[in-house]
């Protein structure tokens, strides 16, 4: 039975022949290449599990090959071979991404043990990545719709690579969940996941947050501080709401992405960083580029793998699955017996437009679970009472003065916007086109409490 596909790369035909024979006797499917260039072509054209490559080859050395191969095909396991191995060469190969190093002349026993161990280690890493993802239930998001199936496929393909990802979609659609799913499904899952909300940080502090600062760099900088890029070293940096970042900060982020290095605010030391950047925004960045508020060169640096999350109103087929999931979580977290939501309730939820998207749905379901007390089966009336718009019956409109109707509409609009922004008043004010102080006054006048 075929066990795995192995590509052997060496400029010596007798090595290719002997290694191929030994591997095929153990049921490995084997390909050979006489140079690094040919090997790269075979990797592009075929599904390969492991590459055995010689260090000393003309035109393209094994070390040059592994650097290119790991960049283009990060899921492939690489084992180096050498007849004159040194500790320095082995260390360099490992830094470039090689899993193991085997010395020539190759004995069949040692070859097979090395190959088997490398494949087993890779399988274990994949299993650990899946277990880590399972340990983080907040990264598990659901959907049966075609739109979400495309999202899941893109996440699965992007996660094990080094490619930068740009996630777009309205507030509340789950952009941070996608970023976490990519991180925990990657080979960086053991590293940190660091989130920066670019919209929530004042413009004068964003550079210090991202790049850190030295002691005395500005008033109040009493100690040295490492920035988010440094904190995310070896892991993932999630730049949320990147469309709200200042142009000056954008220019410095672009430099870090190009050079993989930075200088802290007020410092002169060049610091190397290795953080995979995932960005997200609820804005249409090409429109922001046209307005002159977002750099086109940064957009193309970030938009290597685009993922667009559809609003909930465009994937209502997923509501039943999401509601079931949120009911289970809410009951477990609040120590309640599992409740059931009947089909009439699902129909009521499906008839709502969900301006706050999945985040708003989760809040409504949790509220219903808590406020219905010991009731075990929730009906449409239970859920409708939790939804905005409940006051706008025909009778209410006929019998209510216009001033009160306007106030009710404003109350629902502001409440929905707060839900969509997780209660963040500054972000809500920006979304509604209001000054923060004006929004606070309006909330007070409308009797809205932001808890």
C-alpha positions, 0 to 999 in steps of 0.5 A: 500500500502506498504510504507517502510521496517522497521527492529525492533531489540529488545531482548524482544519478547513482544516489537517486537510483539507490534511494528510490529503490530503498523507498519503493521497497517500503511502499513509498511512492517516489519521485526523483530530480537531478537539480533544485530547479527541477525539484521545484517544478515537480513540487508545483505539479505534484502532491509531495509529502517529504523531500530528501535533498542533497546539500551540495549541488551545482547551480542551486544548493540544497540550502537555497532549495530548502529556503525557496521550497519552504516559502512556496510549499510550507506544508512539505517536510524537508530532510537534508542529505550531505556527505560532508556535514558540519554542525554549522550546515545542520543548524542553518538547514534547521533554521531554514525549515528542514526537519532533519539532517542525514549524513552520507553514505546512506544506509537503508536502515538509517534512511528509512528511520529518518524518513519515518520519524520526519513523517511521524513528527509532521503528523504529530504537529498537524494533530497538535494544531487540531487539538489546540484549535479544539481547545479554543472553542471561540475559534469554532464558527459554524455555517452550512451555507455555500458562502461559509463553505468557501470561507472554510476552504480558504481558511484551511488552505491559508492557515499552514502557509506564511501568506498574509490575510486580509479579512473584510466584512461588516461588524459582528461577522466574526473577523477575529474568529477567522484570524484565530482559526488561521493562527491555531491551524498554522505552524505558529500555533504555539506562538502568541496571538496578539490583537490590536484594535487600530480604531480604539487606539488614539492616533498619537499612541498607535506607533508606540503600541505597534512598535514600542518605545524607549524610555524617555521617548516622549512625556510619560514614557518612563520605561522601555516598552515592547510593541505588539510586533515584538510581542507577536514574534514567532506568532500572529499579529492581528491588526483589527480595523486597519482601515482606521490606521493613520497614514503615518502609521501605515507607512511604518507598518509597510516598512516592517512588512517589507524588511521584517524589522523595526525601530522603537519610538525614540530608539535607533536599534534595528529589531528583527521581527517574525510575526505573521500579519492578519488584518481585518476591516469593515471598510472597503479599502479600494474606496479608502485608497481613492479617498487618499486615506489608505495606502495602495502599496500597503493594501497589496502587501496585506491582501495576499489571501482575501477572505470576505465574511458575508453578513448574517442577512445573506446566510440565514440558512445558518441561523438554526445551526448558530442558535443551537450552538449559542443556546448550548454555550449560554446554558453551560456558562450559566449553569442551566439545563439545556433549553430547546428553541422550536421552529417558530422561534427560528422562523422569527429570528430568520425574519430579522435583518441582524444589523449586528450580524452573528454577534447580535444573534449571540447576544439575543440568544444569551439574553433569551436563555437567561431571562426565560428562567426555568422555561425549557422550550423557547417559542417565537414569542420568547425570542421576538420579545428580545428583538429590536422592532417589537414596538413597531406594530401597525397599532403602535404606529397608528397610536403613537405621536411622531416624536415618540416614533422617531425616538423609538427608531433612534433607540433601536438604531443606537442599540443595534450599533452598540451591539455590533461594536461590542458596546464600544462607544467610540467605535459606535459614534464613528459608525453613526457619524456622531461625536462621542459626547453627542452619542453619550447625550443621545443615549442618556436622552433615549434611556439607553444603558451600555452595560 
